[in-house]
Amino acid sequence: MTKEAINEYLDELEHWLLNASAVISVEVSSTWVNQFPEEAAVFILREDDAIVYVSETGNLKNKMAELVSDNHFEDDMSGLLNDIIAKHLKLSYLLVDLGRKELEERILERISASKKTYTKAGKQQSHKNAYEKWTTEDDEKLELLFCEGKTVKELSAIFERNEGSINSRIKKLELREKYDR
């Protein structure tokens, strides 16, 4: 494929994703998640018509389940966030087997001027491991360092993740309850 043909292909994908794909209200429910195929895709989130997030994924259904997972918050906060999400966020996606990363980067370039844009690449500039999956080894190391009395700020620096991510993981692993901290 020539560079020109690649650009035409990406132009067409971008057009379909931004202008011709369905706009779906985001809901925090398993029913909503189950509508998505377990296929590779690029998706965008819009907040009041402005693109605020773009990402590619190898499994759209799993990514949507992760996106709307509310197990990171207390019940009252979770309900509030669910209301905000339902009122303001809209999703569009396009199934893409070839060129997902290139399409994601292309759209990011177009919207980079927006201050509300949140991307994995952008977050990883300040926190190298932002949005990376936690491994069993990471969890064990976190538990050990937590037991040693490291602060969330120190853990954030060690794991190269933001403090919110550290707090969420501590909560998920129930370390505060387990060690009375």
Secondary structure, 3 states (H helix, E strand, C coil): CCHHHHHHHHHHHHHHHHHHCCCEECCCCHHHHCCCCCCCEEEEEEECCEEEEEEEECCHHHHHHHHCCCCCCCHHHHHHHHHHHHHHEEEEEEECCCCHHHHHHHHHHHHCCCCCCECHHHHHHHCCCCCCCCCHHHHHHHHHHHHCCCCHHHHHHHHCCCHHHHHHHHHHCCHHHHHCC
